[in-house]
């Protein structure tokens, strides 16, 4: 888990601009969902083709937050990444031909196959949790997944973002959530990146422009605080 916090100069900038650090004082469990991004073998397993070692360090916090969410009647949504391939071509050629080095491309393609995705084994799931597949960094960009439709259909207007990487799929999904008018919180100790610097940079940008940043304990306190 990342042992970093938002720097005092960023806090001071936020205070000067809006007079308070946090966007939200309360969170309504009836309209809030926990959305956990990419906690699957490709990213969590030791030696995985896109391993994020710190992702294993947030498992306990995600389990604690997801249990708290279920106790309050909130949906827990596991968003997993998968890409399809047909006759040597994928549904995301730009990524596989430019982002992934040739020597790990085959392993990455195999590990992200649509029929192989499950929530990482250390995480506690329940039968009524939702599972959504995405094929882009952001689960909310047009055509990437059914996440927005599912959120709207069950009356969700607030999303808590957890998972990995903080600065890639978590950030991309969280930014798009805000742009689609969802109240959005990045849960700082339930997200993981490849370095402390990348993790903190995302949180500092996010709290200034896109939504709130809270720890799991702060989220739980806000869920229980009366408006």
N, C-alpha and C positions, 0 to 999 in steps of 0.2 A: 504494500500500500504506500502511496506517496505521502511523505511527511513534509508537506508544503502548505502554505496558506497565501491568501491574496495579500500582496505587499501593502504596507501602510500608505505609500504614495498613491496607490490606486484607490484605496478606501477614502483617502482625503479628497481625491478627484470626484469620486461618486458623491460624497457628502456635499461638496461645493455645488454640484450640479443639481441634485434632487433632494438633499437634506436628510437622507437616510440611506443605509446600506442596502437593505433587502427590499425587493420589489413587493413581496407579499407578507402580510402579518398572519394570515390564516390560510388554510387549505381545506376545502370541503371534501371529505371522503366520498360523498355521494357523486361527485363529478370529477374525481381524480383517478388516474391510472398510473401504475408503475410500469414503465417500458424499459426492458433490459435488452441491450443491444449486443449481439455477436458473442455471447458467452458460450462458445462451442469449441470443439477440438482444434480446429485450424488455428485459433488464436490462444487457447488456454493450455493445450497439451505441451509438455516438455518436448522440444524438438519439432514442433509443428511448423509448417512452412511459413506461417505468419505469426509466430509465437510472440506473445506479449507476457513476459514472465510475471509482471506485477498483477496481471489479471487474476492469478491464483490467490493473490493476497487480498482481494476484495470479496471473495466468495462468502466469508462469514458475514460481512456487512450486508451484502445483498440478501442473504438468507434471513437475516434479522429484519431488514426492511420489508421484504416480501411477506414474511409472517405477520408483521404489523399491519401491512396493507390488507391481507386477507381477513384478519381479525376485525377490521373496520369496514368490511364488505366491498373493498376496492378490487378491481380487476388487476391481475398481474399478467403482463404480456411479454412473452419471450420472442424477440425478433432475431432471426437467424439468417445468415447470408448464404445464398446458393446461386449458382449459375448453371444454365443448361448449355449443352454442347451437341452439335449435330454435324457430321461429316467434316470434322476438323475445324469448325467455326463455333464460337460461343455467342451468347447474347450480350457480351461486353468485350468486344474485340479491342477497343482502345485500351482497356485496362490490361488484358492479358498480353498484348503485344508491346506495351510500353512501360508499364509499372513493374511487372514481374520479370526478373532476370531469366534468361533461357534455361539455366541449370535448375531452377526451382519451379519453372512454369508447369511442368507436368504434374509435380507434386501438389501444386496449388490447385490446378484444375481438378485433380482427383479428390482433394480434400474438400472442395467446395461443391461437389456434385449434389444435385438437388435431392437425390434419394439417400443421402448419407448424413443428413444434419440432425443432431440432437443437442439438447441443452447439456452443457458440461456436467459431468458426473458428480461433481462436488456440490452442485446446487440443488436445493430442495424444490421440487415442483409438485403441483397438485392437479388432479384430473380436470378441475374446472378452470385452470389457467388457460390462456389463449396462446397459440403459437402462430407467428406470422413469418413468412419467408420474404426476403428482399433480395434484389439483384443489383443494387447500387449502394454507394456509401449511405445516402440518406434513404430512410424507409418512407419518407414523405414526399419525395420528388415524384412528379407524374409518372406513372407506369411502373414504379419500383416495387410496390407492394399494395396490399389492401388495408394498410394500417389506418390511414385517415378515415376510410369508410367505416371501419369497425369502431373507431373511437366515436365518430359522429353518431352511429347507430345506437350506441349504448349510453349516450348522453354525457360524454366526457368533454370537458373544456380545459382541463389542467393535466399536464403530463410531467411525471418525474422520470428523468433520464439517468440510467445506470448502464454500466457495461464497458466495452472496449472497442476501439481506442478512444480515449477522451477527445483527442484532437482530430479524429477522422470521422468515423461513423456516428459516434455519440454527438459530436459537435454538429455534423452535417444534418442529422435528424433533428436535433434541438433547435438549430437556427430555422429550419424549415417549419418546425412546429410553431415558433413564434410568428413567422411570416404568414402562417395560416390562422393566426389569432388564437392559438392555444396558449394559455398561461403555462409557462415552461420553467422547470427547475432542474438544473444539473446537480446531481447528488455527488458532492466532491469526493467523499470517501467510499463511494460505490462505483467510481470510474477509474480506469487505468490506461496509462499511455506508456510509451517506451522510455520516457525520461521524465524527471520532475519538472524540467523546464517546459517541455511541451504540454504537460498536464496543467501547470500553473498558467501558461500563456492563454490557453483556451478559457480557463475559468475567469481570468481577469478581463478578457475581451467580452465574455458572455455576460458577466454581471453588469458591465457598463452599458451594453447595447441590446441584448437579446432576451434576458430573463434572469431569474434568480440563481444563486449558488448557495446550497446549504449542505450540511452534513446529514447523515441519516438521523441522528438524534434531533437535529433542528427540524427536519421534516416531520418527524413523529410529533414533536411538540406543537408544530403549526397545525397538524391534522386534528389535534385534540383541543386546540384553543378556540374558544367561542368567538364568533364575529362581534 
